[in-house]
């Protein structure tokens, strides 16, 4: 991909592991999006990790579409149902700057994989004014080639690492090859961004935060996943999430049609402590629907 002009990539799209090869200038890819940039919200987000949200908030842009098809997605309205507003590259650059001048500690790109070429063009437009770190916040289902495109543009990577088992990822996200790509992507992000670096106020300037959300009935998958990346414990921050709430199509799968039990969370937390990860863990009270953004096109 690095030998192609950015605009050419979209004529045979291979930005994510789906490698659907669709000409997005005339049609939509597996992600559900064509060559136009679409986003559903841009605002100061206060509910990220403390080193990302800080006191003012993270300048978060939620992009429309997604390479994954998670049956429990809390953002399903934008990831799978197409909610969003079309923006030009210039308008997106202006959104970034507006967030910065509103006090954002960083620019936080949420589910941006399928718009990477356009986002890089927008960042080029505002690079002389943009002074805060750029965060790439994704579902973890990434190609190393796409991560390479982000070098020099993205300072902080926040990938979800959702599953270890191909059976589980195939069932809930239509991606049996999820871990194969996500594990490699996380390691490449670490290589690209380096170990976490903080400023004098405790805000993250660069590095990788790996998020993992525990699924009901799947604590053993969480255990296997965490042990598989235990060698990275000194290179990343781990954010263990207990916020799972059965959204979207979760009711079709009885084993995940509930919130996690306390004993499931504690078992996974034991693994985190045993393996020596540093980072963040959520209180189980964080599993509330009110923490899910209202996609009202605010800030666009």
C-alpha positions, 0 to 999 in steps of 0.5 A: 500500500505504501507504493500507491497514492492514498486515493488509489488505495480506495479503488481496490480497498485492502485497508483491513484484514477483510481485503474486500478489494471493492472500488469504494469510489463507486461502491461500498466495502465490507465496512459499509462505506464508500470513498466519502468520509462519514462521522457521527459525533465529534466532542470532548469525551470524558469517559476514556482512560484518565491519561486520555480524557484528563480534565478537559476531555479527549477530542473524539471523532466517531467514524461511521462504518466498521470492518467488524460485525460485532453482535453486541456493539454498543455503537451499532447505530454508526458501526452497522446501521450507517448513522453519520454525516458526510464530511470533506477532507477540509471539514474533517481537518477543521473538526480536528482544529475545533476540538483542539481549540476547545481544550481537547488533550488529544484528537481521538480517531474512533473506528477509523481504519477504513478512512485512513487515507482521507484522515491522513490528508486531513491531518496534512491540512492542519499539521501546522496548527495541530499540537496535541497527540493523535490517538488511533482507537480501533477494534484491533482488527488491523493490517500492519501495512495500514499501521505503517501508513500511520507512522508519523501521524499517530502518537497513541494507539488504543486497540481493543483486543477482543478475542483469543478463540477463532470460534468465539470471534467467528461467532460474535464478529464474523471474523474467525481470523480476528486474533491472528491479525489483532495480536500481530497488529498490537505488537506492530503498534508497540514497535511503532509508538514505543513504550508509554510516555507521559507529560508532567500532568500524567497525560499520555503523549505516546504509547499503546493502551490495549483494551480488553472487555470481558464477555459473559461466559467467556472468562477463559477466553480472556485468560488465554488472551491475556497470557498470550500477550504477557510478554508485552506487560512492560511495553503497554498499558492494559485497560480491563473493561467490565462495561459489557452491556447486551446491546444490538443482537446480543439477545440472540445469543443466550450466553452473552445476553447479560452483564458479567458476573462479579466472579467472572470479573475477579477471575480475569483480574486475578490473571491480570495481577498474576501476569503483571500488567499495569494500567486500568480496571473498571468498576462493574458499575460502569456497565450502564447504558448511559455511558454509550454516546448519543450519536446526534451529529454534535460537533460536526 
